């Protein structure tokens, strides 16, 4: 309420697998995104996490950074990282048919899915959202204009998360198809991390299949 420069480092975010159903961090993007005045970020890898921490300590306002259990991916993934700028996403690739806006460490999954889609003849692009709040509204408008079809992908429940924020924005900003991918709204069971992603169709192959169905009008 006072707008103080506190930094919340939210670890064990998303699917934590064998830590058990009481430990999954699938809800933080949903509840934190509704906190007035809070900046909310999610890094795709360790290097980006370090840059986000530097950014947060210079921000002079409340900020939360959420990151997963263990490593968040190879530090070199995605090449040289640009400095963090408020509400600015990272454009990894552009698409003519669809663009995926992915949040946090699941950017790696989205990258693999875009490659699979391209092999099937679908022109798919990828944006690393970086900011859940404030949204990169200018980037979203550009993405809408390029494709007319947006997919959001997050290691968080769909309801109230990043996809919901994007949906709220785009409903007043053009005619665009939207597919929101994330966890269903129930308590996720204990299990191997990768097996849970496969079971709930959030692995790269399943994500590509779901996007293909979406583009073809079958879902």
C-alpha positions as CSV (number, residue, x, y, z in Angstrom):
1,X,0.0,0.0,0.0
2,X,2.9,2.3,0.7
3,X,4.6,1.5,-2.6
4,X,7.9,0.6,-0.9
5,X,10.7,-1.0,-2.9
6,X,10.3,-4.6,-1.6
7,X,11.3,-7.5,-3.8
8,X,9.4,-10.8,-3.4
9,X,11.5,-13.7,-4.7
10,X,8.9,-16.4,-5.3
11,X,10.6,-19.8,-5.6
12,X,9.3,-23.3,-6.4
13,X,6.8,-21.7,-8.8
14,X,4.7,-23.9,-11.1
15,X,4.8,-27.7,-11.3
16,X,7.2,-29.1,-8.6
17,X,6.4,-32.7,-9.2
18,X,7.6,-35.1,-6.5
19,X,7.5,-32.4,-3.8
20,X,3.8,-33.3,-3.7
21,X,0.4,-31.8,-4.3
22,X,0.7,-29.4,-1.3
23,X,3.8,-27.8,-2.8
24,X,2.8,-27.0,-6.4
25,X,3.2,-23.2,-7.1
26,X,0.4,-23.0,-9.7
27,X,-1.5,-20.0,-8.4
28,X,1.0,-17.2,-7.8
29,X,0.6,-15.5,-11.2
30,X,-3.2,-15.4,-10.6
31,X,-3.2,-13.9,-7.2
32,X,-0.2,-11.6,-7.5
33,X,-1.4,-10.1,-10.8
34,X,-4.4,-8.6,-9.0
35,X,-2.2,-6.8,-6.4
36,X,-2.4,-3.0,-7.1
37,X,1.0,-1.4,-7.9
38,X,2.9,-4.7,-8.0
39,X,5.3,-5.4,-10.9
40,X,5.3,-9.1,-11.7
41,X,8.0,-10.9,-13.7
42,X,9.0,-14.5,-14.7
43,X,12.5,-15.3,-16.1
44,X,13.0,-17.9,-18.8
45,X,16.5,-19.0,-17.4
46,X,19.1,-18.2,-14.8
47,X,20.7,-15.3,-16.7
48,X,17.4,-13.6,-17.1
49,X,16.6,-14.2,-13.4
50,X,19.8,-12.4,-12.5
51,X,19.0,-9.4,-14.7
52,X,15.4,-9.3,-13.3
53,X,16.8,-9.1,-9.8
54,X,19.1,-6.2,-10.7
55,X,16.1,-4.5,-12.3
56,X,13.9,-5.1,-9.3
57,X,16.4,-3.6,-6.9
58,X,16.6,-0.4,-9.0
59,X,12.8,-0.2,-9.5
60,X,11.9,1.7,-6.3
61,X,8.5,0.1,-6.1
62,X,7.1,-3.4,-5.1
63,X,8.2,-6.2,-7.4
64,X,7.7,-10.0,-7.5
65,X,9.8,-12.4,-9.5
66,X,8.6,-16.0,-9.7
67,X,10.9,-18.9,-10.7
68,X,10.7,-22.7,-10.6
69,X,12.2,-25.4,-8.5
70,X,15.9,-26.1,-9.3
71,X,17.4,-24.7,-12.4
72,X,15.3,-22.7,-14.8
73,X,17.0,-23.9,-18.0
74,X,20.4,-23.5,-19.6
75,X,21.8,-20.1,-19.0
76,X,22.7,-19.8,-22.6
77,X,19.2,-20.5,-23.9
78,X,18.0,-17.8,-26.2
79,X,21.3,-16.2,-26.8
80,X,22.5,-12.8,-25.4
81,X,19.9,-11.3,-23.2
82,X,18.8,-7.7,-23.5
83,X,18.5,-5.5,-20.4
84,X,15.1,-5.6,-18.7
85,X,12.9,-2.7,-19.6
86,X,9.5,-2.1,-17.9
87,X,6.7,-4.0,-19.5
88,X,8.9,-4.9,-22.5
89,X,8.8,-8.5,-23.8
90,X,11.5,-10.4,-25.7
91,X,10.7,-11.1,-29.3
92,X,12.4,-14.5,-30.1
93,X,10.8,-15.1,-33.5
94,X,7.8,-13.8,-35.6
95,X,5.1,-15.9,-37.1
96,X,2.6,-15.5,-39.9
97,X,-0.1,-17.9,-38.6
98,X,0.3,-17.7,-34.8
99,X,2.5,-16.3,-32.1
100,X,3.0,-17.9,-28.7
101,X,3.4,-15.7,-25.7
102,X,5.1,-17.8,-23.0
103,X,5.9,-17.0,-19.4
104,X,9.0,-18.0,-17.5
105,X,10.8,-21.4,-17.8
106,X,8.1,-22.8,-20.0
107,X,9.5,-20.6,-22.8
108,X,11.7,-23.6,-23.6
109,X,8.7,-25.7,-24.2
110,X,7.1,-23.1,-26.4
111,X,10.3,-22.8,-28.4
112,X,10.3,-26.6,-29.1
113,X,6.6,-26.4,-30.0
114,X,7.2,-23.6,-32.5
115,X,9.8,-25.8,-34.2
116,X,7.4,-28.7,-34.4
117,X,4.7,-26.4,-35.9
118,X,7.0,-25.1,-38.5
119,X,7.8,-28.7,-39.6
120,X,4.1,-29.1,-40.3
121,X,4.0,-25.9,-42.4
122,X,2.6,-23.6,-39.7
123,X,4.3,-20.2,-39.4
124,X,4.7,-19.9,-35.6
125,X,6.5,-17.2,-33.7
126,X,7.5,-16.9,-30.1
127,X,7.6,-14.1,-27.5
128,X,9.1,-14.4,-24.1
129,X,6.6,-12.3,-22.1
130,X,9.0,-11.5,-19.2
131,X,6.3,-9.2,-17.6
132,X,3.0,-10.6,-16.4
133,X,2.3,-7.1,-15.0
134,X,2.4,-4.6,-16.5
135,X,1.7,-6.3,-19.8
136,X,3.6,-5.4,-23.0
137,X,0.5,-3.9,-24.6
138,X,2.5,-2.4,-27.6
139,X,4.1,-5.8,-28.2
140,X,0.7,-7.6,-28.1
141,X,-0.7,-5.1,-30.6
142,X,2.2,-5.8,-33.0
143,X,1.7,-9.6,-32.5
144,X,-2.1,-9.3,-33.2
145,X,-1.4,-7.4,-36.4
146,X,1.2,-9.9,-37.6
147,X,-1.0,-13.0,-37.1
148,X,-4.5,-12.5,-35.8
149,X,-4.0,-15.6,-33.6
150,X,-2.3,-15.6,-30.1
151,X,-1.5,-18.4,-27.8
152,X,-0.5,-17.9,-24.2
153,X,1.4,-20.6,-22.3
154,X,2.1,-20.6,-18.6
155,X,3.2,-22.9,-15.8
156,X,0.2,-21.6,-13.8
157,X,-3.5,-22.2,-13.7
158,X,-5.3,-20.7,-16.7
159,X,-7.9,-18.9,-14.6
160,X,-6.7,-15.4,-13.6
161,X,-3.2,-15.9,-14.9
162,X,-1.2,-14.4,-17.7
163,X,-3.6,-15.7,-20.4
164,X,-6.5,-14.1,-18.6
165,X,-4.7,-10.7,-18.5
166,X,-4.0,-11.0,-22.2
167,X,-7.6,-11.8,-22.9
168,X,-8.8,-8.8,-20.9
169,X,-6.5,-6.6,-23.0
170,X,-7.2,-8.0,-26.5
171,X,-11.0,-8.0,-26.2
172,X,-10.8,-4.3,-26.8
173,X,-7.9,-4.3,-29.2
174,X,-8.9,-6.0,-32.5
175,X,-10.4,-9.1,-33.8
176,X,-8.0,-11.9,-32.7
177,X,-8.3,-15.6,-31.9
178,X,-6.9,-16.5,-28.5
179,X,-5.9,-19.9,-27.0
180,X,-4.9,-20.0,-23.3
181,X,-2.8,-22.9,-22.2
182,X,-1.9,-23.7,-18.6
183,X,-3.0,-25.9,-15.7
184,X,-6.7,-26.7,-14.9
185,X,-8.2,-25.2,-11.8
186,X,-7.8,-28.1,-9.4
187,X,-5.1,-29.4,-7.0
188,X,-2.4,-31.0,-9.1
189,X,-1.4,-34.5,-7.9
190,X,2.1,-35.7,-6.8
191,X,4.2,-37.0,-9.6
192,X,7.2,-36.7,-11.8
193,X,7.5,-33.2,-13.3
194,X,7.8,-34.2,-16.9
195,X,5.1,-36.9,-16.6
196,X,2.7,-34.3,-15.2
197,X,3.4,-32.0,-18.2
198,X,2.7,-34.9,-20.6
199,X,-0.5,-36.0,-18.7
200,X,-2.0,-32.5,-18.9
201,X,-0.8,-31.9,-22.4
202,X,1.6,-29.1,-21.6
203,X,4.8,-30.8,-23.0
204,X,6.1,-29.5,-26.4
205,X,4.5,-32.2,-28.5
206,X,1.1,-31.7,-26.9
207,X,1.3,-27.9,-27.0
208,X,2.1,-28.1,-30.8
209,X,-0.8,-30.4,-31.3
210,X,-3.2,-28.2,-29.4
211,X,-2.1,-25.1,-31.3
212,X,-2.4,-27.0,-34.6
213,X,-6.0,-27.9,-33.7
214,X,-6.6,-24.3,-32.7
215,X,-5.3,-22.9,-36.0
216,X,-7.2,-25.5,-38.0
217,X,-10.4,-24.6,-36.1
218,X,-10.8,-28.0,-34.5
219,X,-10.6,-26.8,-30.9
